[in-house]
């Protein structure tokens, strides 16, 4: 069965209201019964906008997030989300995620279930990608560049692009592909059902609830909203908090011998996210001997971090 989603203007505002990427989520259009409630504007977008397909039925974190992210791009900003497994319908769509058995970025096909698929993010990462990881691999820089207000080839865009994959996206890829967090056959000491992928799974209609297409589509909308909001929170943390700290760390490294002539003690002017920047800058600047201590002030107490 072919299904599509539609968001009202109110739903659009609830999903995307912060600066930087606010233009990325126009209303969705499609389902006739919902279309009537949204008026002619939705019907116009259904005619003019592109269509992104994913499968119907039970959903996971990766396709919900993939659908959210791809609609943040210029190419698919007006995209209608079409949920179906009908191959003939999928072939007519502008992009297809998590279904169809094809990975081909040239035609915007981003499935990862087909035999022989072994794509990873690159940059030293080996975790097999999910549909969300594929979308991020090919469109993540554009999304990050919009948030930073920089060109895609700017070094800061690359830094945030990689940081968001490491801290947010890779876990979604790993969970969806059934990859254990640790290389061990031992059972975990406790269950963790609070991570994003688990919470998205719980949004699927319960088996005891009435099983209707409308309930399924409403649940998928909620999944897109949940995954999208947490994705944007991650991007904005790295863009607005983590990245500015790099210049602070770099300046303190340059002046480190003012605190101690050995150059092995770094005194930060203020507490900030410094660990990743320090490791990266030590390599870039070929610092030898390496920094052994980092001092920074917290609550007016001087702390020493080994």
N, C-alpha and C positions, 0 to 999 in steps of 0.2 A: 504494500500500500504506500502511495506517495503522500508524504506529509510535509507541511512547511510551517514556519513559525511567523508570528507577527507580534511586534511590541507596540504598545501605545506610546504617546509622547511622554506620559508620566513614567512609564517603565524605562524609557530611554534616559530620562533625567536621573533616575535612580541608579542606572548602570554607569553613567559616564558624565560626571559633572566637574571634574578637576581639570585645571589647565594643562596644556601640553599635548594631550591626546584626546581632547574632548570631541573633536570632530570625527573620531573614528567609529562611532556607534550610531548611525542613523537607524530609524525604525526598520524592522523587518517586515516583509509582506508575504502573503501567501494564502493560507487557509481561508476559504470563502466566508465561513461563519464569523471568523474574527475580523476579516477584512471589512465587513459591513460596519463593525463597531468603530473602526479607525478612520473610515471615510475615504474620500478620493485621493488624499495624499499618499496613503499606503498603496493604493492601486497604481498610482503613477510610478512609485518607486519599484513596484513589482514589474512594471513594463520596462523601466529604464535601467534598473540596477542589475548587477550580475548575480549569479546563483552559485552558492557553495553547497555541496552535498556531503552528507554523512549518513551513517546507517540509522534506521529507526530501531525500536525495541530497547532493551536494556543498554544504558550508556555508562561510560567511564570518564575519568578525569581528563584523559588525553584529548578525546574529540571535543569535549565541552570547551576546554581551554583553547584547542586549535581553532575552533569556530570563532571564539572571542577574539583571539589574536589576529586572525587573518582579516577580520573586519576593521582592524585598526589601520590597515594599509590603505594607501591611495587607490590601489588597483581594485580592492574589494570593499571599499567603504560603504557602498550601497547594497551589499550582497544580501540576498534572501537565503536563509538556511533551509535547505530541502532535505528531509530525513526519509531515506528510502534505501532498500536493497535491490531495487529493480535496475538491472544492469543497463537496460535500454534508456532509462531515465538518466542514470548516472553519466552515460556517454554524452548527453546533451548539455551538461552543466559546465560552468566555467572553472570550477575547482572541486575536487573530491577529497575528503579526509576520512581515513580510518576504514575505508571500504573500497571495494573495486579490484583489489589485487594488483595495483599498479603504483610504482613510485617513479614519477617522471616530472621533475620540477619545470621542465620546458612547457608542459601542459597543465601544470598545477595539480598533479595527482600525488597524494601523500598518504598512501597506505603502507603498512609495515607488517602485514600478516602473511604475505606471500612467501612461498618457499624460496630460499636463497637470499632473502633480504638480510643485509648485514651492515647497513649504514650506521655510522656513529657521527658525533658532532665534530670530530677532529680536534685539533689543538691539544692533543695528548689524551683526550677522553676516549674510552673504549666501550662505554655502555651503549647497547643497541637503542636506536631512537624509536619513540612512539610517534603517532601522528602529530602530537603537540611539538615534540622535539624537531620533527621535520619542518613544520611551519616556522618555528623559531630559528632554525638553522638558515632558512632562506629569506625570512622577513624580519628577523629579530633586530638586525642593525637599523632598519628603517624605523621601527617602533622606538628603539632607544634614541636614535638621532632626533626624532620629533620631540621626545621628552627633554633632551638636552638642548635643543635648538641649534644643533650643529650638523655639519655634513656627515654622511655615512663614513667617509674615509678619515675622519678626525680620530686621533689616537684615544681620546677620552671615550668616544663611542665604542671603540673596540674593547676598552677596559671594562666598561659597564656591561657590554654584551657578554663577555666571558664570565664576569662575576655573577650575573643573573643566571647563566646556565649552571655554573657550579653550585650555587646556593639554593636554586629553586627548580630549574627545569630538569636537571639530571635525575632527581628523585622520582619525578613523574614518569620519566622514561623507564627507569629501573623497575618501579612498581608495576607498571602496565605490562612490561615484558617478563615479569616473574623472576627478576634477578635479585638474589639475596643481597642484603647490605653487607654481610660478612662472608668470607670464604670458609665456611664451616658447615658441617652437617648437624651440629648440635641444635637442639630446639632452643628458641629464645626463652629467657627467664620470665618474660611477661609479654602480653599482647599489646600492641599499639594500634588502636583503631581511631586515633584522633588526627592522623595526618590527612592532608588534603585529599588524596585519592580515596581514602576510606570514607571521608565525609561526603564526597561526591557520590560514592556508591550507595550511601544510605538515602540519598535523595530520590532514587528510583522508587516508583510506586510500590508499596508493600503488597505482598501476595494476598493479604486479607482485605485490601482496599478494592474498590471497583476498578476494573481494568478498562480504561477508555483511552482513545487517542488523545482526547483533550487533557486528561490527567498526565499522560506521558509527556506531552509537549510542554505543559506547565512545569513539570519537574525538570525537563531539560533546560528551560529558560533559567530556572533557579541555579542549575549547575553552571551554566555559562556565567551568570552573575557572580557566583561564589568564586569560581576559578579566576575569572577576570579581575575581580577586585583584589584578590591576593597577589596575582601576577603584577598588577600595577603598583601595589604597595611595595613589592620587591624592587621593581624598576626604579621607583621614586626614592626608595631608601638609598640605593646605590648611586643614583644621580645627584641627590640633594644632600646626603650626609656622608656616605663613604667616600665618594670621589673628591669632594673639597678637602678632605683630610689629607689627601696625598701631598698637596703643596705644603701643608704644615710639617709633615714628616720630612719632606725633602729639605726644607729650610733648616730644620733642626739637625739633620744629618750633616749639612754643610757647616753648621756652627758647632758641631759636637765637641771639638777640641777646646772650645772655650770653657767647657765644664771640666774636662779632664784631658790632659795632653796625650793620653794613650789612644784616644779616639774610640775606645770600647764602651763608653758610657754615653747614652743618648738622653738628653733632658727635653721632654716635650713641654711646650709652652702651655698646653691645655690638653686635657684628656679627650681623645678622639679615636675613631677606628684606625689603628696604626699597624697591626700585626702583618696583614697582607701587604700593605704598602712597604713596610720595612723590608720584608723578604724580597720583594720585587726590586726595590731600589738598591739593595745591597748587591744583587746580581747585575743590574744595569750599570751601576757605578763601580763595580768590581772592588768593593770595599774590603781591604785586608789590613789589619785583622778585622774580623767581623765584630759587630756590636754585641756585647755580652749582657749589658743591663739597660733597661729603659726606665726612666723615672718620670713620674707625672703626679700632679697634685689632684687629690680627690678629697673633698670635704675638709680642705685645709690641712690634710695629713700627707706627708711625703711617703709614697709607696715605692718599693723596689720590686720589680718584676723580673724574674730570671727567665 
